[in-house]
Amino acid sequence: MTTLRPWSEADLPVLEACNTSEQKKYLGGPESPERLLKRNRDFAQIVIPGETRMFRIDHEGSPAGSIGYWRKEWRGETVYETGWAVMPHLQGRGIAHAATAALIAILRQEAQRRFLHAFPSPENLASNAICRKAGFLLQGEYDFEFPPGRIMRCNDWRFDLTG
């Protein structure tokens, strides 16, 4: 069973486990230890239901990864963006898809915006498959700045939270 629980500062090992060259190959590479500490602190402290929330993914009672949503300005509209990571040794078990479905259920209760977007690289076949399976609709390919200062090509997948 896959469940979500609010992120806490004690969840830093989850970020560290997902900070490998393979895990981050579509996102500009691994982050520095200092950046991970800041990200972990922000995940735990910046909690505004309906605006931004991060969760630890648990699978069969153990930490498995992270998922969340945050407000984003995209193409002249305020939307939500989502992103996820599953620990390498747990990939391929449907955990990210189950976590995405759980996040959508939470967000439908809290949403102040209509659309949830995900922006995986076109080469990231696994993340694109998760979007498709979760019911997101492909809007097209766009240039996207991530990390700041680096332009990457991404697919724009959109989920209508009112549907």
VOPAGU-2260 file (C-alpha; in pm, 1 decimal, decimal comma):
REM VOPAGU-2260
SITE   aa  ch    i         X         Y         Z
SITE  MET   A    0       0,0       0,0       0,0
SITE  THR   A    1     123,3     350,5     -87,5
SITE  THR   A    2      34,2     645,3     135,6
SITE  LEU   A    3     134,2    1009,8     173,4
SITE  ARG   A    4     223,4    1192,6     490,6
SITE  PRO   A    5     328,4    1556,1     540,4
SITE  TRP   A    6     699,5    1619,0     495,9
SITE  SER   A    7     914,0    1670,2     806,2
SITE  GLU   A    8    1277,0    1771,7     851,2
SITE  ALA   A    9    1346,9    1411,0     956,7
SITE  ASP   A   10    1280,6    1308,9     592,5
SITE  LEU   A   11    1617,8    1438,7     466,0
SITE  PRO   A   12    1737,9    1079,2     398,1
SITE  VAL   A   13    1464,0    1047,0     134,9
SITE  LEU   A   14    1600,2    1348,9     -53,7
SITE  GLU   A   15    1954,0    1215,5     -20,2
SITE  ALA   A   16    1853,9     872,0    -154,6
SITE  CYS   A   17    1694,0    1035,5    -461,1
SITE  ASN   A   18    1989,1    1269,1    -528,3
SITE  THR   A   19    2185,2    1044,4    -763,3
SITE  SER   A   20    2315,8    1113,5   -1112,7
SITE  GLU   A   21    2068,0     862,0   -1254,4
SITE  GLN   A   22    1772,0    1008,2   -1060,1
SITE  LYS   A   23    1858,6    1366,5   -1152,7
SITE  LYS   A   24    1975,5    1316,8   -1511,3
SITE  TYR   A   25    1672,8    1502,5   -1653,1
SITE  LEU   A   26    1689,5    1778,6   -1389,9
SITE  GLY   A   27    2041,7    1914,0   -1422,4
SITE  GLY   A   28    2222,9    1661,5   -1203,7
SITE  PRO   A   29    2254,2    1600,9    -829,6
SITE  GLU   A   30    2217,3    1889,8    -586,4
SITE  SER   A   31    2481,4    1996,7    -335,2
SITE  PRO   A   32    2442,7    1890,4      30,1
SITE  GLU   A   33    2370,7    2254,4     118,4
SITE  ARG   A   34    2093,5    2277,0    -141,6
SITE  LEU   A   35    1940,0    1952,6     -15,5
SITE  LEU   A   36    1936,2    2087,0     341,6
SITE  LYS   A   37    1759,9    2404,3     225,3
SITE  ARG   A   38    1511,2    2207,3      14,7
SITE  ASN   A   39    1437,8    1976,6     309,1
SITE  ARG   A   40    1380,4    2271,2     543,6
SITE  ASP   A   41    1154,7    2442,8     289,3
SITE  PHE   A   42     954,0    2122,7     231,1
SITE  ALA   A   43     892,0    2091,2     605,9
SITE  GLN   A   44     824,6    2457,4     682,2
SITE  ILE   A   45     643,7    2598,9     378,3
SITE  VAL   A   46     303,5    2436,0     412,2
SITE  ILE   A   47       4,0    2627,8     277,7
SITE  PRO   A   48    -282,4    2391,3     190,9
SITE  GLY   A   49    -426,5    2495,0    -143,8
SITE  GLU   A   50     -97,4    2665,7    -238,1
SITE  THR   A   51     202,2    2441,6    -161,8
SITE  ARG   A   52     255,2    2111,9      19,0
SITE  MET   A   53     511,9    1836,9      12,4
SITE  PHE   A   54     463,1    1479,9     121,4
SITE  ARG   A   55     676,9    1179,0     194,5
SITE  ILE   A   56     564,8     875,4      -1,8
SITE  ASP   A   57     546,8     563,7     212,2
SITE  HIS   A   58     518,2     219,1      56,5
SITE  GLU   A   59     433,7     -77,3     277,2
SITE  GLY   A   60     509,2     138,4     581,8
SITE  SER   A   61     858,0     254,9     478,9
SITE  PRO   A   62     981,8     578,1     317,6
SITE  ALA   A   63     978,0     548,4     -61,5
SITE  GLY   A   64    1007,8     900,0    -204,9
SITE  SER   A   65     855,5    1246,0    -226,2
SITE  ILE   A   66     569,8    1418,9    -404,7
SITE  GLY   A   67     404,4    1755,9    -375,1
SITE  TYR   A   68     235,3    2049,1    -538,7
SITE  TRP   A   69     303,9    2420,6    -552,5
SITE  ARG   A   70     156,3    2726,9    -716,8
SITE  LYS   A   71     312,5    2831,8   -1046,4
SITE  GLU   A   72     256,5    3100,8   -1304,5
SITE  TRP   A   73     238,4    2922,8   -1639,6
SITE  ARG   A   74     148,8    3075,1   -1976,4
SITE  GLY   A   75     -45,1    3364,7   -1818,6
SITE  GLU   A   76    -237,3    3152,3   -1567,1
SITE  THR   A   77    -187,0    3053,1   -1203,1
SITE  VAL   A   78    -179,1    2672,9   -1184,5
SITE  TYR   A   79     -30,7    2399,2    -970,1
SITE  GLU   A   80     284,4    2212,6   -1058,3
SITE  THR   A   81     366,2    1867,8    -925,8
SITE  GLY   A   82     679,4    1661,0    -912,0
SITE  TRP   A   83     780,0    1331,0    -757,1
SITE  ALA   A   84    1077,8    1108,8    -689,0
SITE  VAL   A   85    1086,5     743,7    -587,4
SITE  MET   A   86    1396,5     585,9    -433,5
SITE  PRO   A   87    1591,1     394,0    -698,3
SITE  HIS   A   88    1552,2      49,5    -537,9
SITE  LEU   A   89    1171,2      90,1    -530,5
SITE  GLN   A   90    1111,8     207,8    -886,7
SITE  GLY   A   91     898,5       7,4   -1128,1
SITE  ARG   A   92     640,8     -98,4    -866,4
SITE  GLY   A   93     368,4     157,6    -942,1
SITE  ILE   A   94     456,0     368,6    -637,5
SITE  ALA   A   95     480,4     700,0    -823,9
SITE  HIS   A   96     146,8     640,1    -995,5
SITE  ALA   A   97     -23,6     551,3    -665,5
SITE  ALA   A   98     131,9     857,4    -499,7
SITE  THR   A   99      14,0    1079,6    -785,9
SITE  ALA   A  100    -341,1     947,3    -750,3
SITE  ALA   A  101    -327,8    1010,9    -374,1
SITE  LEU   A  102    -194,9    1363,4    -429,9
SITE  ILE   A  103    -475,9    1438,2    -675,9
SITE  ALA   A  104    -731,7    1320,4    -418,6
SITE  ILE   A  105    -581,1    1553,1    -156,5
SITE  LEU   A  106    -555,7    1843,6    -398,4
SITE  ARG   A  107    -916,2    1807,1    -512,1
SITE  GLN   A  108   -1012,7    1880,7    -148,2
SITE  GLU   A  109    -775,7    2179,8    -113,6
SITE  ALA   A  110    -756,4    2321,6    -464,9
SITE  GLN   A  111    -791,4    2690,5    -531,1
SITE  ARG   A  112    -679,4    2642,1    -892,7
SITE  ARG   A  113    -829,6    2433,7   -1170,5
SITE  PHE   A  114    -523,9    2272,5   -1326,6
SITE  LEU   A  115    -235,1    2060,8   -1203,7
SITE  HIS   A  116      64,7    2039,8   -1437,8
SITE  ALA   A  117     366,4    1810,6   -1456,0
SITE  PHE   A  118     669,4    1897,2   -1668,4
SITE  PRO   A  119     885,4    1589,5   -1735,5
SITE  SER   A  120    1152,1    1585,0   -2001,8
SITE  PRO   A  121    1028,4    1415,9   -2321,7
SITE  GLU   A  122    1313,1    1165,0   -2271,8
SITE  ASN   A  123    1188,7    1070,5   -1923,2
SITE  LEU   A  124     968,2     786,8   -2041,9
SITE  ALA   A  125     873,9     668,4   -1690,8
SITE  SER   A  126     746,8    1009,4   -1574,2
SITE  ASN   A  127     558,2    1064,0   -1898,7
SITE  ALA   A  128     393,4     722,2   -1855,6
SITE  ILE   A  129     290,3     813,7   -1500,5
SITE  CYS   A  130     126,7    1132,7   -1628,7
SITE  ARG   A  131     -60,4     944,8   -1900,5
SITE  LYS   A  132    -176,1     667,7   -1664,8
SITE  ALA   A  133    -290,2     921,8   -1400,0
SITE  GLY   A  134    -515,9    1096,4   -1652,1
SITE  PHE   A  135    -309,0    1404,3   -1736,3
SITE  LEU   A  136    -350,6    1534,0   -2092,7
SITE  LEU   A  137     -43,9    1625,7   -2297,6
SITE  GLN   A  138     -50,1    1994,9   -2392,7
SITE  GLY   A  139     272,2    1993,2   -2595,9
SITE  GLU   A  140     645,8    2051,5   -2561,1
SITE  TYR   A  141     782,7    2373,8   -2414,4
SITE  ASP   A  142    1103,7    2528,4   -2291,3
SITE  PHE   A  143    1112,3    2533,1   -1912,8
SITE  GLU   A  144    1364,8    2687,8   -1677,7
SITE  PHE   A  145    1488,5    2428,1   -1428,8
SITE  PRO   A  146    1701,1    2450,5   -1235,4
SITE  PRO   A  147    1709,5    2832,0   -1236,2
SITE  GLY   A  148    1936,2    2951,5   -1513,1
SITE  ARG   A  149    1908,0    2630,6   -1718,6
SITE  ILE   A  150    1653,9    2588,2   -1997,7
SITE  MET   A  151    1527,2    2237,9   -2056,1
SITE  ARG   A  152    1274,0    2098,8   -2299,3
SITE  CYS   A  153     970,9    1951,2   -2124,5
SITE  ASN   A  154     633,3    1802,2   -2191,1
SITE  ASP   A  155     344,9    1994,5   -2037,7
SITE  TRP   A  156      95,3    1748,2   -1892,2
SITE  ARG   A  157    -225,1    1898,3   -1747,7
SITE  PHE   A  158    -484,2    1748,1   -1513,1
SITE  ASP   A  159    -823,9    1914,5   -1463,2
SITE  LEU   A  160    -897,4    1900,4   -1091,1
SITE  THR   A  161   -1266,8    1979,7   -1150,4
SITE  GLY   A  162   -1323,6    1668,8   -1362,1
